[in-house]
């Protein structure tokens, strides 16, 4: 019939455009080059239909299944930014954050370090080190959360758990575990490092102050990290936390009266407002 004949003619035009100078061409390129090479205008939707019909679709830069799966995972499991850089607006153990950084040993091998940091006090509540960046790393991190003197976890239902939009934190298994533990998941905006700046600041201090140059493997890196965290949490004062260590600052905040705590929040809110402005 007439439509079939027209399709065949248009497919031949498309084929000639694709064959021009021998370079691969996708639907966009064929649509753009068609008027010049074939003196014919076709919209992209038609070009796409005919190229699919004739088996002419370009495989160069075609969407990969892995990329498609990653996009679908992002759309399905991305969480809103609950924390919104309010790192200091709260009490200890109400909002925590995490990220993964890598550390090289003296042989050039990579280990991955994943801590949980209390954003208010600065306390490192958990540390996990592995030679692979996978869910075993995050499982170790979550199971190692600091406990109090009665061996109860310092985390409580409703605690905000903030991270970037990395694949580990988007995974169904990780999100299911967080939900079971009672966390409220929060995520930085895509490509915005400032939303997790407090975590990045800790990584910077640790790498500046701890020497991993003589560590031979992941086990020795873990030992050095554990030693540094003990120093960081209990002995290393922080200027912007009243010259207190993270542990001392956590105790200080938890012992404030309600009026004193509201005054603290008011000061931190003013700092936050200036920062956001």
NORVEN-V479704 format. One record per helix or strand of 2 or more residues. SS is the DSSP state (alpha for helix, beta for strand). FROM is the first residue (numbers start at 1). TO is the last residue. Records with the same first field share a line. If there is no record, write none. Layout:
SS=FROM-TO + FROM-TO
This chain:
alpha=2-22 + 27-38 + 44-53 + 65-77 + 135-143 + 167-170 + 172-181 + 193-209 + 218-234 + 239-241 + 246-254 + 258-276
beta=95-104 + 110-118 + 124-130 + 160-163 + 184-187
